Amino acid sequence: MASDINQVVLIGRLTRDAELKYTAGGMAIGKMSIAVNRRTKKAEQWVDEASFFDVSLFGKQAESLNQYLVKGTQIAIQGELRQDRWEQDGQKRSSVNIAANDIQLLGRANQSGEKSSTVPSSAPRGSSGPQAPSSFGPGPDFEVGGGFDDDIPF
């Protein structure tokens, strides 16, 4: 018998600042919501339609990323869908959430609302400060053209 697959990969923007809470046992849980846009054609125009998803992030990753997960930040999420079920006023209710296994910071909206491609490093929310290194590409000590004695013929 084949096993089931439950994998989600999304790129979107946070609709509000992430909230960090702790369970009675001390485990960190980061809660956030993202908007993911999809372009559709209505009549003769292309229109953006947003879908909204609730996301949970757990443990050390939730604690370390919380200060960067602010409204407007673009993130990539890899995780799985989880369905919560409960009863309210005699009616059965449910919701589907994303349990994130990994979150990548892709960029943020700056104070004026324009898109920026970097995320502040150790600076508190709302302040400008040094830039965090990207997980893609060289770190801050990388010097273009430095460290090579050979001339490259192109």
Stockholm file with secondary structure:
# STOCKHOLM 1.0

chainA/1-154         MASDINQVVLIGRLTRDAELKYTAGGMAIGKMSIAVNRRTKKAEQWVDEASFFDVSLFGKQAESLNQYLVKGTQIAIQGELRQDRWEQDGQKRSSVNIAANDIQLLGRANQSGEKSSTVPSSAPRGSSGPQAPSSFGPGPDFEVGGGFDDDIPF
#=GR chainA/1-154 SS CCCCCCCEEEEEEESSCCEEEECTTCCEEEEEEEEEEEEEEETTEEEEEEEEEEEEEEHHHHHHHGGGCCTTCEEEEEEEEEEEEEEETTEEEEEEEEEEEEEEEEEEECTTSCEESCCBSSCCTTCCCCBCCCSSSCCTTCCTTTTCCSCCCC
#=GC SS_cons         CCCCCCCEEEEEEESSCCEEEECTTCCEEEEEEEEEEEEEEETTEEEEEEEEEEEEEEHHHHHHHGGGCCTTCEEEEEEEEEEEEEEETTEEEEEEEEEEEEEEEEEEECTTSCEESCCBSSCCTTCCCCBCCCSSSCCTTCCTTTTCCSCCCC
//
